[in-house]
Amino acid sequence: MKLGVNTEIAFTYMISRIKSTVVAAMGVTFGIGVFIFMSSLITGTNDYSEKTMLSATPHIRLFNDNTLSDNHMLDKYLGDSSINLISNPQLVPKENRIYNPDAVMAQLFKHPGIEAISKQVQANVIYSKGNVQKNGTAFGVNMPEQDKMFDISFYMIAGNVQSLEGHPDHVIIGAGVAANLNARLGDYIRLTTSGGLVKTLKVSGIFRTTIKAVDDTKSYVNIPVVQQLLQKDRSYITDIYINIKDYYNANAIGAEMAREAGYSSESRQQANQQSLAGRKIRDIIANSIVFTILLVAGFGIYNILNMVIYEKIKEIAILKATGFQGIDVVSIFLQQALFIGIVGSMLGIVFGWILSFSLSKLYIGIGNVRYLPITF
């Protein structure tokens, strides 16, 4: 039999039961629409979480970490004549600095896919204004490099990042630090180290990342300020931050860079395992919900076609008596299901876009989240 005849019969059956056909198509429409909305919402939420996470974490961090004592010195002096073991090895303290940081950075820049590199040094300090004190961490940075890496300008709520350039007596503080000290632009605060060294700096900017642990403790100053607070020389650098294009491969690239430079590395995946686990859980929940909805829509089509088949038993018998084969009968009902699926999917795409667009205007107004995060 010709396919055209089967198709014509399939359309005739669908039109004769237009209500059932519309209900089945609407089930698919709803399933596809919710699938698009859930995917857009989860992707938007993950993108926002990732942006927030990366606002304080580089793709790769290079640092000089303490190491466990080993037996290489014993092997050197005693040779292979004995088996040398160390019981209960202890950490060997180091001066946690990057030696010749500019040369290391120049070497790292040779790697393909490097987006930004920034050196920094940090110190635990006590912020104070008047009689009010607050513990925190001062980060000595090259602000243009840091801004390129973390987009600090996006999180500024007062002042600007350029205010730090060329002003060794300026500081940019987190919103939590500013609130605890009641500090505003133009005010002076003191930074005191455990060694008793004090720096009085002018607040030239305030940022808010909505990460409480960051906003309540962090500040940015010029590198020489922290070096002076630590009583270190001008080449003292504790960390090198690196951003790469393929940051999903940060573990392998970071390990390679660490081997070349002779230091330890930490990737964004290692530093943010809890956040990445949360993202994976959100994806699993969303996919489970979507799969269930689509499965229900599929069973809706099946049930309706099943009822149609039982009602059309006599017509099916007549078709076979007039020469239709079993495969032709199957083709008729499969074409009905296919048509319902195609129409429902096309309507579902439109419904999903409208639903996503409408809810993207839903105002949240908490922290940096103004509207529901939707990625189309």
N, C-alpha and C positions, 0 to 999 in steps of 0.2 A: 504494500500500500504506500501511497505517496505521503511524505511528511506533512504536506499542506493539509491533507484531509484530517490527519490526527490533530494538527494544531487547531483547525477550525472546530472540531468536536470539543477540544479542550476549552476553547473560548466560549463555546455554547454552554457547556456545563457551568463555567464560572459565572456567566451572565445570568443563567437561570437561578443561581443561588448567590445573588449579588451581596446579600447581607453577610453570609458566611465568608465570602471572599474578602469583603472589606474588613471584617473582624480579624481574619488571619493576617491580612496585610498590615493592619494597625498594630498587631502584636509584634511583627517584625520591625515596623517603624519605631515603636517604643523601645525595643531592644537595641536597635542600632543607634537611636538618639541618645539613650542613656550610656551606651558604650562610648560614644564620642565625647559626651559631657564628662564622664568619669575619667577618661583618658586625658582630656584637657585639664581637668582639675588636679589630678595626681601629678601630671607633668609640670603644671604651674607651681604646685606646692613643692615638688622636688627641686625645681629650678630656684625658687625663692630660698628654700632651705640651704641649697648648695651655695648660692650667692652669699647668704648670711654666714655660712660656715667658712667660706673662703675669704670673708672680710677680715679674718684674723689669722688664717692659716695659709701658708704658701703651699704650692704643689710639692716642693721638695725643700727640706731644711738641712743644711750641712753644718755640723758642729764638731767640736773636739771633745769627745766623751771620755769619762774615766774607763779604764779597762781592768779586767781581772789579771792578777799576777799569774805568770806562766813559767814554764821550766826552760825557756830558751837560754837564760844565762847559765843554768846548770849544765845544759847540753853543750854550751860553748866551752866551758872550762873542764868538764869531766869527760866530754866526748862520748863515743858509743860504747865505752867499756862498762857502762852501768845504765840501769833504767832509772831515770830521775822523775820523781813524782812530787807534787806539792799537795799537802793535806790542808783542807779548809782554805782555799785561795781567797785573798782579800782584794778589794778594789784598790788600784794604785791611783792616788790622787794626781791630777794634772792641773796645770794652769789652762783653764778651758778657753783657749784663744785660738783663732785662726792665724797662723803665721803667714806673713806676706799676703794679705787678703787680696790686694789688687792683682797680683800675679795669678792667684787661684781663680779669680773672677774672669780674667782674660782667657785663661785656659778653658773655663766652663763655657764661655761665649762661643767657642769653636764648635760646640755640639749643635747639630741641626734641631730646629724646633724650639729654640729658646725664645721666650717672649719678654722676660724681664728678670733682672738679677739685682738684688739689693743687699748691702751689708749693714749690720747693726750691732749694737752693744746695749745690754740692758743692766739695770741695777735696781735692787729692792730699796725703796725709799719710804720716808714718812712725809706725806703732804701736810702742811700746816698753814693756817691763816688765823692770826690772833691766837686764841687758846684752843682752837679746834684742830684735831689731828686725824689723819686717815692713812692707813697703810696702802701701798701700791707698788707699781713697777714703772720706772721711767725707761723708755726705749729711745736710745740715741740712733737716729736714722738720717739718711739722705732723703729728705721729704719728696723731691720729684720722683726718685726711684720707688719709694714706698707708695706714692699716690698712683703711679702707673701700675703697680702690682696689685694693690688692694682697693683702688678707687675710693680713697679716703674722702675725697671731695663730696662724694654722694652722701656721706653720713654726717657732714658738717651741718650743725644747726646754728652756729654763730661763728663769725670770722671766716677765714679761709686758710687753706694749707700753704699758700704762698707767703703768708705772714711769718713763717718760720725761717725762710731763706734769708741769709745775711743778717739775722738777728740772734746772736748767741744768748741773749737774755730773755728769749721768748719761750713759751711752752703752750702746747695744745693738749687739753685735758678731756677726759671722758665726762659724759653728762652726769654720771653718778658721783664722780669726784667733785664736780662743780656744785652739785646739790648738797653734798655733805659738808663742803667748806663754805657754802654760800658765796661762791666765787663767780664773778661775771667778767666779761671782756674788759681789759684794762686793769683789772685787779692784780696785785702781786701776791704770790704764794711762795712758801719755802719748801725746798726738797732737802731732806736730811737723810744721810746714810747711817748704817749701824756704826760706822767709824767716827761719826760726829761731824763729818763735813757737811756744809750747808751751802745751798745755792738759792738765791732769791730771784725768781723769774716772773715775767709779766705774762698773764693769760692773753693769748692772741687768737685763740680758737677753741671751740667746744664741739665734740663729735658725739653721736649716739648711734651705736650699732644695734641696739635692743638686746644685746647679749650682756646680761647683768654682770657676769664675771669680768668682762672687758671694760664696760662703761664705769664700773665702780673702782677700778684699780689702775687703768692704763693711762699713760701720757706720752706725748711725743716731744722730744727736744733734739737739738743738734748733737751729732756724735761727740764733739769735744766736751760738751757739758757732762755727759755720763762718764767719759774717760777721766775728767777731773774729779768727779765725785768718787770714782773708784781708785783714784791716784794711780792711773795707768798712763802709758805713753800714747802718742798720737796714732800708733799703728795697732792699738789693742782693739780687736774685733772678736765677738763671741759667736756670731751666726752669719751665715750667708743664705738668703732666701732666694729661691728660684721658681719661676713660673714657666711652664712649658705648654705647647699647643696640645699635645696628646697627654693630658693630665690623668687619664684613666690608666695610663701605663707608667705612672709615677714610681711605683715600687721598683720596677726593673731599671728604669733610667736613673733613679736616685741611687740604687746600689752600684750601678756602673760609675756614676760620678764620684761616689764615695771611694771606690777602689782607685780611681785615677788620682784624686786629690789627697788620699790618705787620711780621710776623716770619716766620721759616722754620718749617716743620713736618716731622715725620717720623712716619709711621704704623707700626703694628705689623707690617704686611706688608713695609715697606721695611727695618725694623730686624731682621726675622727671616726673611729670604728663604731661608736654608739650611734652617731648620726647616720652613717651608712647603713647600719642595721635597721634603723627606723625607716629609712627610705625603702629598703627591701621589703619590710613588713607591709608598708603602705601599698607597694606594688602588688604583693600577694593578695591583700584584702580586696583591692580594686579589681584585679583579674578574676578573683573568685566570684565577686558580685556580678560582674559583667558576664562571665560564663554562665552563671545561673539564669540571668535574664534572657540571654540568647537561647539557652536550652529550653526554657519555658516557651519562648516564642516558637521555637522549632516544633515542640510537642503540640502547640496550638494548631500549626499547619497540619501536622500529622492527624490530629483528632478530627479536624474538619474534613480532610480528604477521606479519612476512614469512614466517616458518616456518609459522605457522598457515594463512596463505593458501595456501601450496603444498600443505599437507596437506589443505586443504578444497576443492581444485579440483573434486572430484566433487560435493560438496555445493553449491558455487557454481553448477555447471552445472545441478543439479536445481532450485535456486532460480530460475534464469533460465527454465528450461523450464516452471516452474509459474506464470510471470507476473511475477516480480521484475525490476525494471529495474536497469540498471547503477548508478544513483545509490543504490538501496536497498542493494545489496551494499557499496558504498563506505561508506554510512551505518552499516552493521553494524560494520565494522572501525574506523571512526573513533570510534564510541561505546565500543568496547572500549578504545581508546587514551585517550579522555577519562576514562573511569571509572578506569582505572589511574592516570592523572595526578592526578585529584582525591583518590583514596584515598591515594596515595603522598605527596601534598602535605600532607594533613591529618596523616598520621603523621609527616611530616618536621618539621612545626611543633612537635609534641610532642617529637620526638627532639632537635631543635635547642635547644629550651628546656631540656630536661634536661641536654644536653651543656654548654650555656653555664652553667647554674646549678652543675653539678658542678665545672667547671674554674674558676669564679669563686672557689672555695674553695681553689684551689691556692696555697700559700704561696710568696711570692717572697722577701720580707725583705731587699730591697736598697734603701737610701735611704728615700724616702717610699713606695715601692711595697711594700705588705705582701702583697697578693694580686694575682693576675692581673687586669688591668684589663678588666672586661667591662661594657658598657652594654647593657641589655636593650631 
